[in-house]
Amino acid sequence: MKGYIFPGQGSQFIGMCHDIFLKYDTVKPLFEKAEKILGFDISKIMFEGSKEELTQTKVTQPAIFIHSMAVLKVLENSFKPDLVAGHSLGEFSALVASGVLNYEDGLKLISIRAKAMQKSCEKTNGTMAAILALENSIIEEICSSIKGIVVAANYNCPGQVVISGEINAVKSACKKLSEAGARRALILPVGGAFHSELMNDAKDELSNAIKETTFNSPICPIYQNVNGQPEILVDNIKNNLISQLTSPVRWTQSINKMIEDGCENFIEIGPGKVLQGLVKKINRDTNVSCPDL
């Protein structure tokens, strides 16, 4: 069985998708539609923009989605997924890949999500930190003991968990986690506390947009971030997608469940190879690759 996986924020790079754009005329309409939906020339930023421009949440999220969709477009005739999953933002790419959303609606929702998250970032004083080589239970216990908001936000792979919350609470947690034996507790250069309750305002805004968007039944199960379980029911997919903004990304659990359900080959669709590295750390015996375009 083949499992297609889609990356999230952090996979972007200057010049992303430019080679695909030049090589395949079939992807050009995706950029034309994106410019109309977003209201700005995202291809210019993706192909030749500065790092600062590209790392704005309102730009990064659509850019990664468009790159993933461009790869899918090139693979269109051979793309037959048995299972799909996406890391955070990548879950929207997975929903398009599995036929739940069309490209235009996926991009519209991502644009709303990104802008809403940007607003929440500006309104709240939040950040995130990577915690390396410490058990999940210890991380969770220490976070719950800290005064203020700080939670485990991304279970990326064994020994790599990202925490999220108020700046002072995250800093306090990092200090305690280091004392508890973490190899590293590193504050990340992000604009806010993603996948924590500090995103509640963004969640409300995204919820309204999702409820007004047409979702179709998927052609294969989608393993969703909130619980790491396969889903095919549209109402559950919608609710899980809304909850995702303030809930942890259970990536390790998702990949392990996909393997348990028979996935033998993982294919990463999108910019970079971040997920390939994570999958290998979750289970070194898996086959994981990206398409040769």
C-alpha positions in Angstrom: 0.0 0.0 0.0 1.1 3.5 -0.8 0.8 6.4 1.7 1.2 9.9 0.4 2.3 12.5 3.0 2.3 16.3 2.7 4.5 18.8 4.6 3.6 21.8 6.5 5.1 25.1 7.6 8.9 25.0 7.7 9.4 23.2 4.4 9.5 26.4 2.3 12.7 27.6 0.5 13.5 30.5 -1.8 13.0 29.4 -5.4 10.5 26.7 -4.4 8.5 25.2 -7.3 10.3 27.3 -10.0 11.8 24.3 -11.7 8.5 22.6 -11.9 6.8 25.7 -13.2 9.4 26.0 -16.0 9.3 22.3 -16.9 5.5 21.6 -16.9 3.0 24.0 -18.5 0.2 22.0 -16.8 1.0 23.7 -13.4 0.8 27.2 -14.7 -3.0 27.5 -14.2 -2.6 26.7 -10.5 -0.5 29.9 -10.1 -3.0 31.9 -12.2 -5.9 30.8 -10.0 -3.8 31.4 -6.8 -3.1 35.0 -7.8 -6.8 35.7 -8.2 -7.7 34.0 -4.9 -4.9 35.4 -2.8 -4.9 38.9 -4.4 -1.1 39.0 -4.8 1.6 37.5 -7.0 2.7 34.6 -4.9 4.8 33.0 -7.7 7.1 36.1 -7.6 7.7 35.6 -3.9 8.1 31.8 -4.2 10.5 32.1 -7.1 12.6 35.1 -6.2 11.3 36.7 -3.0 13.4 37.2 0.2 13.4 34.9 3.1 11.5 37.5 5.1 8.7 37.7 2.6 8.5 33.9 2.2 8.3 33.2 6.0 5.3 35.4 6.6 2.5 32.9 7.6 0.1 34.4 5.1 2.6 33.6 2.3 4.3 30.5 3.6 1.1 28.4 4.0 -0.3 29.0 0.5 3.2 28.6 -1.0 3.7 25.2 0.4 0.2 24.1 -0.5 0.6 25.3 -4.1 4.0 23.5 -4.4 2.4 20.3 -3.2 -0.5 20.7 -5.7 1.9 21.4 -8.5 3.7 18.1 -7.8 0.3 16.3 -7.7 -0.7 17.9 -11.0 2.5 16.5 -12.7 1.6 13.0 -11.2 -2.0 13.3 -12.1 -2.3 10.2 -14.3 -0.4 7.9 -12.0 -1.6 9.2 -8.6 -3.5 6.4 -6.9 -3.3 6.8 -3.1 -4.3 4.1 -0.6 -3.8 6.4 2.4 -2.9 10.0 2.9 -1.8 12.3 5.7 -0.5 15.8 6.1 1.5 17.6 8.8 -0.5 20.5 10.1 -1.0 22.8 7.1 -0.2 19.7 5.0 -3.6 18.2 6.0 -5.3 20.5 3.6 -3.1 19.2 0.8 -4.0 15.7 1.8 -7.7 16.6 1.7 -7.3 17.8 -1.9 -5.3 14.7 -2.8 -8.0 12.5 -1.5 -10.8 14.3 -3.3 -12.4 15.9 -0.2 -11.7 19.5 -1.4 -11.0 21.0 -4.8 -7.9 23.1 -5.3 -9.7 26.4 -5.2 -11.5 25.7 -2.0 -8.4 24.3 -0.4 -6.5 27.4 -1.2 -9.3 29.7 0.0 -9.4 27.9 3.4 -5.6 28.0 3.7 -5.6 31.7 3.0 -8.3 32.3 5.7 -6.4 30.0 8.1 -3.0 31.7 7.5 -4.4 35.3 7.9 -6.4 34.2 11.1 -3.3 32.6 12.5 -1.2 35.7 11.7 -3.8 37.9 13.6 -3.7 35.6 16.6 0.1 35.7 16.6 0.1 39.5 16.6 -2.6 39.5 19.4 -0.9 37.0 21.7 2.6 36.8 23.0 3.4 33.2 22.0 6.3 31.1 20.7 7.3 27.4 20.3 10.4 25.3 21.2 11.9 22.0 20.1 12.6 19.5 22.8 15.0 16.7 21.9 15.7 13.3 23.5 13.1 13.4 26.3 10.1 11.1 26.9 6.7 12.4 25.9 5.3 11.8 29.4 8.0 13.9 31.0 7.4 16.7 28.6 3.7 16.7 29.2 4.1 16.5 33.0 6.5 19.4 33.1 4.4 21.5 30.8 1.4 21.0 33.0 3.3 22.1 36.0 4.3 25.5 34.5 2.4 28.6 35.4 0.8 30.0 32.2 0.0 28.3 28.9 2.5 25.8 27.5 1.6 22.5 25.9 3.1 19.7 23.7 2.1 20.8 20.2 3.9 18.5 17.7 4.8 14.9 18.3 7.1 14.8 15.2 9.0 11.6 15.9 10.4 9.7 18.9 12.7 12.1 20.7 11.5 15.2 18.9 8.5 17.1 20.4 7.7 20.8 19.9 6.0 22.7 22.7 3.9 25.8 22.3 2.5 28.6 24.4 3.1 31.9 26.1 6.7 33.1 25.7 7.5 33.2 29.5 5.8 29.8 30.0 7.7 28.2 27.1 11.0 29.6 28.5 10.3 28.3 32.0 9.4 24.9 30.5 12.6 24.8 28.5 14.6 25.4 31.6 12.9 22.6 33.5 13.0 20.2 30.5 16.8 20.8 30.2 17.2 20.1 33.9 15.1 16.9 33.4 17.6 15.6 30.8 16.5 17.0 27.4 19.5 17.1 25.0 18.2 20.4 23.6 15.4 22.8 24.4 15.5 25.3 21.6 13.2 28.3 21.1 12.1 28.3 17.5 12.0 31.4 15.2 8.2 31.3 14.8 5.7 34.1 15.1 3.3 32.5 17.5 2.1 29.6 19.6 0.6 27.3 16.9 -1.4 24.2 18.0 -2.2 25.7 21.4 -5.2 27.5 22.9 -3.6 30.8 21.9 -5.0 30.0 18.4 -8.6 30.0 19.7 -9.6 33.2 17.7 -8.1 31.7 14.5 -10.0 28.5 15.2 -13.3 30.3 15.4 -12.6 32.1 12.1 -11.5 28.9 10.3 -14.5 27.0 11.7 -17.0 29.4 10.0 -15.2 29.1 6.7 -15.0 25.3 6.9 -18.7 25.0 7.6 -19.5 27.0 4.5 -17.3 24.9 2.2 -18.3 21.8 0.3 -16.4 18.7 1.5 -16.7 15.4 -0.5 -16.2 11.9 0.7 -12.5 10.9 0.4 -11.3 8.3 -2.2 -9.1 6.8 0.6 -8.7 7.2 4.4 -7.0 10.4 5.6 -5.0 10.0 8.9 -5.7 13.2 10.8 -3.4 15.1 13.1 -5.7 15.4 16.1 -5.9 11.7 16.8 -3.6 9.9 14.3 -6.5 7.8 13.2 -8.0 7.1 9.7 -11.1 9.0 8.8 -13.6 8.8 5.9 -16.7 10.5 7.3 -17.0 14.1 6.1 -18.5 15.6 9.3 -15.6 14.0 11.4 -13.0 15.3 8.9 -14.4 18.8 9.2 -14.5 18.7 13.0 -11.0 17.3 13.2 -9.7 20.0 10.8 -11.2 22.7 13.0 -9.8 21.2 16.2 -6.3 20.8 14.6 -5.5 24.5 15.2 -5.5 24.2 18.9 -4.6 20.5 19.3 -1.3 18.8 19.0 -0.1 17.3 15.7 0.2 13.6 16.4 2.5 12.8 13.5 4.3 9.9 15.2 1.0 8.3 16.0 -0.3 8.9 12.4 2.7 7.3 10.8 2.7 4.3 13.1 -1.1 3.7 12.5 -0.6 3.9 8.7 2.2 1.3 9.0 0.0 -0.8 11.2 -2.8 -0.6 8.6 -0.5 -1.9 5.8 1.3 1.1 4.4 4.6 -0.1 2.9 5.7 2.9 0.9 5.5 6.6 1.9 5.8 9.2 -0.8 6.3 12.9 0.3 4.6 15.4 -2.0 5.8 19.0 -1.6 8.8 21.1 -1.0 11.8 19.6 0.8 12.3 16.3 2.5 11.4 17.1 6.1 8.8 14.3 6.4 11.0 11.7 4.9 13.5 12.3 7.7 10.7 12.1 10.4 9.2 8.9 8.9 12.6 7.2 9.0 13.1 8.2 12.6 9.7 6.8 13.5 10.4 3.5 11.7 13.7 2.9 10.0 12.4 -0.1 8.1 9.9 1.9 6.0 10.4 2.8 2.4 10.1 6.6 1.9 10.8 8.7 -1.1 9.7 11.7 -3.2 8.7 11.7 -6.9 11.4 12.1 -9.5 10.2 15.0 -11.5 
